[in-house]
Amino acid sequence: MEKNHWFKTYIYIWIGQFVSLISSSAVNFAVIIWLSLEFKSAEVLAVAAIAALLPQAIFGPFAGVYIDRWDKKKVMIYADAFIATCTLLMTFALRDGQVQLNLMYLLMACRSIGSAFHQPALQAVAPLIVPQDQLLRVSGVNQILHSVSAIAGPALGALAIAALPIHQVLYLDIIGAAFAIVSLMFISIPYIKPESLATIRQVWRDLKLGFLAIHQNKGLNRMFLYSILAMMGVLPVAIMFPLMTIGHFGGDKLEMSIIEVVWGVGMLVGGSALSAFKVSFRKILLINVMHIVLGMTFVLSGILPPSSFILFVVLTGFGGASMSIFNAVFMTIIQEEIAADMLGRVFSLYFSFAIIPSLIGLLFAGNIADHIGVANAFIIAGLLCIVLGVVSFMTPSLMKLGLKEQVVMDEEN
């Protein structure tokens, strides 16, 4: 398969996704602000978040089967179009000023189903276009785009919600989706045609093969397991960053904004480092080290005195960088270890598994903070990450991941 012109192809993907990411980030932040001001209810925010995540977790594994069978370019286009249509319907639901929360939740759930198809398809495209030795750099650039959107999106969302009614703010997401769709029109993505029809029996068989692709690769399934366990600590902490800023360090809206921006800047630095430098050692080492570094930032943040907000800012930046590197390397290892015709299923399964801890975090983060204190929650989550990083180094099957590729690289050098 010809991959000499992969960079030109990916430029179109990056441009379209960058605009879409920023617009989506802005709208998501604006909706959170609007819901907070309109209802002043943590329950409303929690239900909205669950509506936006749970369908993706439920439908994700089945979506992955069809992603592997269908033309991935068309999957991304149709998914973007479906998400934009749901957003357009939300604008009509909010236009009269009389909010129907159940309808809002339903449309957010439908958007989540669209995301269940879009995100795994996007990740599964890279190995079809990009040479294997460039996959990590592509993942690094992807992290840069996510980081910039995480920085610029909330700022744009705050400006938009201050100047426009919520139903008009939603148009930003529609414009971003349209831009992403148009950018995909200019590229060609290889299509691996399936050998069998998508009967119900075949779909279950394909889903089982996706599970087996993870299960039979002992190192990969350990990497999945440790990552999911880490998310059980990381995601509740991510939810509690504002509480930590206000409750422990005595901050306000400005300090909360600083922490959010610094985390995004850290992610930007981490992604930039991966895209700028060629990693000459085994990627699994980076995964393990980032577990430990991220854990240390949480532990140190938890033991800081209330007067050390500046140190908390610095640690947050290091945490964002380590999270960015972890995500990029994690995705690259999956792309290298799994056959291209099964990546849709595997990424869908991972995204579904990763969402479950986030739902647990949404349900229990407030109670955890109330009973043991936010600072102690940071320390416990950090210790969990550090232990998982150490255990990873002591897991032989995990440490063998990428060993063959490293031997080949050493021979070429």
C-alpha positions as CSV (number, residue, x, y, z in Angstrom):
1,M,0.0,0.0,0.0
2,E,1.5,3.4,-1.1
3,K,2.2,5.6,1.9
4,N,4.7,8.1,0.4
5,H,2.2,11.0,0.3
6,W,0.8,10.3,3.8
7,F,1.7,13.8,5.1
8,K,-0.2,15.6,2.5
9,T,-3.2,13.5,3.2
10,Y,-3.0,14.0,6.9
11,I,-2.7,17.7,6.6
12,Y,-6.3,17.8,5.4
13,I,-7.4,15.5,8.2
14,W,-5.6,17.6,10.8
15,I,-7.0,20.9,9.5
16,G,-10.6,19.7,9.5
17,Q,-10.3,18.0,12.9
18,F,-8.6,21.0,14.4
19,V,-11.4,23.3,13.5
20,S,-14.0,20.7,14.6
21,L,-12.2,20.1,18.0
22,I,-12.0,23.8,18.9
23,S,-15.6,24.4,18.0
24,S,-16.7,21.3,19.9
25,S,-14.6,22.2,22.9
26,A,-16.0,25.8,22.9
27,V,-19.6,24.5,22.7
28,N,-19.1,21.9,25.4
29,F,-17.7,24.5,27.7
30,A,-20.4,27.0,26.9
31,V,-23.1,24.3,27.6
32,I,-21.6,23.5,31.0
33,I,-21.6,27.2,31.9
34,W,-25.1,27.7,30.6
35,L,-26.5,24.6,32.5
36,S,-24.6,25.7,35.7
37,L,-26.1,29.3,35.5
38,E,-29.6,28.1,34.3
39,F,-30.2,25.3,36.8
40,K,-27.5,25.7,39.5
41,S,-27.8,21.9,40.0
42,A,-24.9,19.4,40.2
43,E,-27.5,16.7,39.4
44,V,-28.3,18.3,36.1
45,L,-24.6,18.5,35.2
46,A,-24.0,14.9,36.2
47,V,-27.0,13.6,34.2
48,A,-25.9,15.7,31.1
49,A,-22.4,14.2,31.4
50,I,-23.7,10.7,31.7
51,A,-26.1,11.2,28.7
52,A,-23.0,12.4,26.7
53,L,-20.9,9.4,27.7
54,L,-23.0,6.3,28.4
55,P,-24.3,5.6,24.9
56,Q,-20.8,5.7,23.6
57,A,-19.8,3.1,26.1
58,I,-22.7,0.9,25.3
59,F,-22.7,1.1,21.5
60,G,-19.0,1.5,21.1
61,P,-18.0,-2.2,20.8
62,F,-20.7,-2.8,18.1
63,A,-19.8,0.4,16.3
64,G,-16.3,-0.9,16.1
65,V,-17.4,-4.0,14.2
66,Y,-19.0,-1.9,11.5
67,I,-16.1,0.6,11.4
68,D,-13.8,-2.2,10.4
69,R,-16.3,-3.3,7.7
70,W,-17.2,0.1,6.2
71,D,-15.3,2.8,4.4
72,K,-13.7,4.7,7.3
73,K,-13.8,8.0,5.3
74,K,-17.5,7.6,4.9
75,V,-17.9,6.6,8.5
76,M,-16.3,9.8,9.7
77,I,-18.3,12.0,7.3
78,Y,-21.6,10.4,8.2
79,A,-20.8,10.5,11.9
80,D,-19.9,14.2,11.8
81,A,-23.1,14.9,9.8
82,F,-25.2,13.0,12.3
83,I,-23.6,14.8,15.3
84,A,-24.2,18.1,13.5
85,T,-27.8,17.3,12.9
86,C,-28.4,16.4,16.5
87,T,-26.8,19.8,17.5
88,L,-29.0,21.6,15.0
89,L,-32.1,20.0,16.6
90,M,-30.8,21.2,20.0
91,T,-30.8,24.7,18.7
92,F,-34.6,24.4,17.9
93,A,-35.2,22.9,21.4
94,L,-33.6,25.8,23.1
95,R,-34.8,28.6,20.8
96,D,-38.0,29.5,22.7
97,G,-36.2,29.8,26.0
98,Q,-38.3,27.0,27.5
99,V,-35.8,24.2,28.1
100,Q,-37.0,20.6,27.9
101,L,-34.2,18.8,29.7
102,N,-35.4,15.3,28.7
103,L,-35.1,16.3,25.0
104,M,-31.7,17.8,25.7
105,Y,-30.5,14.6,27.3
106,L,-31.9,12.6,24.4
107,L,-30.1,14.7,21.8
108,M,-26.9,14.6,23.8
109,A,-27.2,10.8,23.9
110,C,-27.6,10.7,20.1
111,R,-24.5,12.8,19.7
112,S,-22.7,10.3,21.9
113,I,-23.7,7.5,19.5
114,G,-22.2,9.5,16.7
115,S,-19.0,9.9,18.6
116,A,-18.9,6.1,19.1
117,F,-18.4,5.8,15.4
118,H,-16.3,8.9,14.7
119,Q,-13.4,8.6,17.3
120,P,-12.4,5.0,16.7
121,A,-12.6,5.4,12.9
122,L,-10.3,8.4,13.1
123,Q,-7.7,6.4,15.2
124,A,-8.1,3.4,12.9
125,V,-7.2,5.5,9.8
126,A,-3.6,6.3,10.7
127,P,-2.0,2.8,10.0
128,L,-3.7,2.7,6.6
129,I,-2.0,6.0,5.6
130,V,1.1,6.5,7.8
131,P,4.4,4.5,7.7
132,Q,4.8,2.6,11.0
133,D,7.9,4.5,12.0
134,Q,5.9,7.8,11.8
135,L,2.9,6.7,13.8
136,L,4.2,8.1,17.2
137,R,4.8,11.5,15.6
138,V,1.3,11.5,14.2
139,S,-0.1,10.7,17.6
140,G,2.0,13.5,19.0
141,V,0.5,16.0,16.5
142,N,-3.0,14.7,17.4
143,Q,-2.2,15.4,21.1
144,I,-1.1,18.9,20.1
145,L,-4.4,19.5,18.3
146,H,-6.4,18.2,21.4
147,S,-4.2,20.4,23.7
148,V,-4.7,23.6,21.7
149,S,-8.4,23.0,21.5
150,A,-8.4,22.4,25.3
151,I,-6.8,25.8,25.8
152,A,-8.6,27.8,23.1
153,G,-12.0,26.1,23.2
154,P,-13.1,27.1,26.8
155,A,-11.9,30.7,26.1
156,L,-14.0,30.8,22.9
157,G,-16.9,29.2,24.6
158,A,-16.9,31.7,27.5
159,L,-16.8,34.6,25.0
160,A,-19.6,33.0,22.9
161,I,-22.0,32.4,25.9
162,A,-21.4,36.0,27.1
163,A,-22.3,37.5,23.7
164,L,-24.9,35.1,22.3
165,P,-27.9,33.0,23.5
166,I,-27.1,29.3,23.9
167,H,-29.0,28.2,20.8
168,Q,-26.8,30.5,18.6
169,V,-23.6,29.3,20.4
170,L,-24.4,25.7,19.2
171,Y,-24.0,26.8,15.6
172,L,-20.2,26.8,16.2
173,D,-20.3,23.0,16.5
174,I,-22.3,22.7,13.3
175,I,-19.8,24.9,11.5
176,G,-16.9,22.9,12.8
177,A,-18.5,19.6,11.7
178,A,-19.1,21.0,8.3
179,F,-15.5,22.1,8.0
180,A,-14.3,18.6,9.0
181,I,-16.6,17.0,6.4
182,V,-15.4,19.2,3.6
183,S,-11.7,18.6,4.5
184,L,-12.3,14.8,4.2
185,M,-13.7,15.3,0.7
186,F,-10.2,16.1,-0.6
187,I,-8.5,12.9,0.5
188,S,-8.5,9.2,-0.3
189,I,-8.4,6.6,2.5
190,P,-7.7,3.0,1.7
191,Y,-10.7,0.7,2.1
192,I,-10.3,-2.9,3.2
193,K,-13.4,-4.7,2.0
194,P,-14.6,-7.4,4.3
195,E,-14.8,-11.0,3.0
196,S,-18.2,-11.7,4.6
197,L,-21.6,-10.1,5.1
198,A,-22.5,-8.3,8.3
199,T,-25.1,-10.8,9.6
200,I,-26.0,-10.7,13.3
201,R,-24.0,-13.9,13.8
202,Q,-21.0,-12.4,11.9
203,V,-21.2,-9.2,13.9
204,W,-21.0,-11.2,17.2
205,R,-18.2,-13.2,15.7
206,D,-16.3,-10.0,14.7
207,L,-16.8,-8.6,18.1
208,K,-15.5,-11.7,19.7
209,L,-12.4,-11.5,17.4
210,G,-11.9,-8.0,18.7
211,F,-11.9,-9.2,22.3
212,L,-9.6,-12.1,21.4
213,A,-7.2,-9.7,19.6
214,I,-6.7,-8.0,23.0
215,H,-7.0,-11.0,25.2
216,Q,-4.5,-13.2,23.3
217,N,-1.9,-10.5,23.2
218,K,-1.0,-10.9,26.9
219,G,1.1,-7.7,27.0
220,L,-1.6,-5.7,25.3
221,N,-4.3,-6.9,27.7
222,R,-2.2,-6.0,30.7
223,M,-1.6,-2.5,29.2
224,F,-5.4,-2.1,28.8
225,L,-6.0,-3.4,32.3
226,Y,-3.5,-1.1,34.0
227,S,-4.7,1.9,31.9
228,I,-8.3,1.3,32.9
229,L,-7.4,0.9,36.6
230,A,-5.4,4.2,36.4
231,M,-8.4,6.0,34.9
232,M,-10.4,5.0,38.0
233,G,-8.0,7.3,39.9
234,V,-7.2,9.9,37.2
235,L,-10.7,10.8,36.1
236,P,-12.2,11.5,39.5
237,V,-9.2,13.7,40.2
238,A,-9.7,15.5,36.9
239,I,-13.2,16.3,38.0
240,M,-12.0,17.6,41.4
241,F,-9.4,20.0,40.0
242,P,-11.8,23.0,40.5
243,L,-12.6,21.8,44.0
244,M,-8.9,21.5,44.8
245,T,-8.3,25.0,43.5
246,I,-11.1,26.6,45.4
247,G,-11.3,24.4,48.6
248,H,-7.6,23.7,49.3
249,F,-5.8,26.6,47.7
250,G,-8.5,29.3,48.3
251,G,-8.7,30.2,44.6
252,D,-11.5,31.6,42.5
253,K,-12.6,31.7,38.9
254,L,-9.3,33.2,37.8
255,E,-7.2,30.4,39.5
256,M,-9.6,27.8,38.1
257,S,-9.0,29.1,34.6
258,I,-5.2,29.2,35.1
259,I,-5.2,25.5,36.1
260,E,-7.3,24.5,33.1
261,V,-5.1,26.5,30.7
262,V,-1.8,25.2,32.3
263,W,-3.0,21.6,32.0
264,G,-3.7,22.2,28.3
265,V,-0.3,23.9,27.9
266,G,1.3,20.8,29.5
267,M,-0.5,18.6,27.0
268,L,0.7,20.8,24.2
269,V,4.3,20.5,25.3
270,G,4.1,16.8,25.7
271,G,2.6,16.3,22.2
272,S,5.1,18.7,20.7
273,A,8.0,16.8,22.2
274,L,6.8,13.5,20.7
275,S,6.2,15.0,17.2
276,A,9.6,16.9,17.2
277,F,11.9,14.1,18.4
278,K,12.1,10.5,17.2
279,V,11.8,8.1,20.1
280,S,14.8,5.7,19.8
281,F,13.9,3.5,22.8
282,R,10.9,1.2,23.5
283,K,7.6,2.9,23.8
284,I,6.3,0.8,26.7
285,L,9.0,2.4,28.9
286,L,7.4,5.8,28.2
287,I,4.0,4.4,29.2
288,N,5.3,3.1,32.5
289,V,7.3,6.2,33.3
290,M,4.3,8.4,32.6
291,H,2.1,6.4,35.0
292,I,4.7,7.2,37.7
293,V,5.2,10.9,36.8
294,L,1.5,11.6,36.6
295,G,1.0,9.9,40.0
296,M,3.8,11.9,41.5
297,T,2.2,15.2,40.4
298,F,-1.1,14.1,42.1
299,V,0.6,13.0,45.3
300,L,2.8,16.2,45.6
301,S,-0.3,18.4,44.8
302,G,-2.1,16.7,47.6
303,I,0.6,17.3,50.2
304,L,1.2,21.0,49.3
305,P,0.2,23.6,51.9
306,P,-2.6,26.0,50.8
307,S,-0.1,28.8,50.3
308,S,1.7,26.9,47.5
309,F,-0.7,27.5,44.6
310,I,2.2,28.4,42.2
311,L,3.7,24.9,42.8
312,F,0.3,23.4,42.2
313,V,0.3,25.2,38.8
314,V,3.7,23.8,37.9
315,L,2.7,20.3,38.9
316,T,-0.5,20.6,36.9
317,G,1.6,21.5,33.8
318,F,3.8,18.4,34.3
319,G,0.7,16.3,34.8
320,G,-0.8,17.5,31.5
321,A,2.5,16.8,29.7
322,S,2.7,13.3,31.1
323,M,-1.0,12.6,30.3
324,S,-0.4,13.8,26.7
325,I,2.6,11.6,26.2
326,F,0.8,8.6,27.8
327,N,-2.2,8.9,25.5
328,A,-0.1,9.3,22.3
329,V,2.2,6.4,23.0
330,F,-0.7,4.2,24.1
331,M,-2.6,4.8,20.9
332,T,0.6,4.2,18.8
333,I,1.3,0.8,20.5
334,I,-2.3,-0.3,19.7
335,Q,-1.8,0.7,16.1
336,E,1.4,-1.3,15.9
337,E,0.2,-4.4,17.7
338,I,-3.2,-4.8,16.1
339,A,-4.0,-5.6,12.4
340,A,-5.4,-2.7,10.5
341,D,-8.6,-4.5,9.7
342,M,-9.4,-4.9,13.4
343,L,-8.4,-1.5,14.8
344,G,-12.0,-0.1,14.7
345,R,-13.1,-2.9,17.1
346,V,-10.1,-2.6,19.4
347,F,-10.3,1.2,19.7
348,S,-14.1,1.0,20.3
349,L,-13.6,-1.5,23.0
350,Y,-10.9,0.6,24.7
351,F,-13.0,3.8,24.5
352,S,-16.0,2.0,25.9
353,F,-13.9,0.5,28.8
354,A,-12.3,3.8,29.5
355,I,-15.6,5.6,29.7
356,I,-16.9,3.4,32.5
357,P,-14.4,4.7,35.1
358,S,-15.3,8.3,34.1
359,L,-19.0,7.5,34.9
360,I,-18.0,6.1,38.2
361,G,-16.0,9.3,38.8
362,L,-19.0,11.5,37.9
363,L,-21.1,9.5,40.4
364,F,-18.7,9.4,43.3
365,A,-16.2,12.2,43.0
366,G,-18.3,14.6,45.1
367,N,-18.8,12.0,47.9
368,I,-15.1,11.1,47.9
369,A,-14.1,14.7,48.3
370,D,-16.7,15.3,51.0
371,H,-15.7,12.3,53.1
372,I,-11.9,12.2,52.9
373,G,-11.0,15.6,51.5
374,V,-9.9,16.7,48.0
375,A,-6.2,16.7,48.9
376,N,-6.4,13.2,50.2
377,A,-8.2,12.1,47.1
378,F,-5.3,13.4,45.0
379,I,-2.8,11.5,47.1
380,I,-4.7,8.2,46.9
381,A,-5.2,8.6,43.1
382,G,-1.5,9.4,42.7
383,L,-0.4,6.5,44.7
384,L,-2.5,4.2,42.6
385,C,-0.9,5.5,39.4
386,I,2.6,5.1,40.9
387,V,1.9,1.5,42.0
388,L,0.6,0.7,38.5
389,G,3.7,2.2,36.9
390,V,6.0,0.1,39.1
391,V,3.9,-3.1,38.6
392,S,4.1,-2.4,34.8
393,F,7.9,-2.6,35.0
394,M,7.5,-6.0,36.9
395,T,5.1,-7.5,34.3
396,P,7.1,-9.6,31.8
397,S,4.4,-9.8,29.1
398,L,3.9,-6.1,29.2
399,M,7.6,-5.4,29.0
400,K,7.9,-7.5,25.8
401,L,5.5,-5.2,23.9
402,G,7.4,-3.7,20.9
403,L,10.5,-5.8,21.5
404,K,10.6,-7.1,17.9
405,E,10.1,-3.6,16.4
406,Q,12.9,-2.3,18.6
407,V,15.3,-5.0,17.4
408,V,14.5,-4.1,13.8
409,M,15.2,-0.4,14.5
410,D,18.5,-1.2,16.2
411,E,19.5,-3.4,13.1
412,E,18.6,-0.5,10.8
413,N,20.6,1.9,12.8
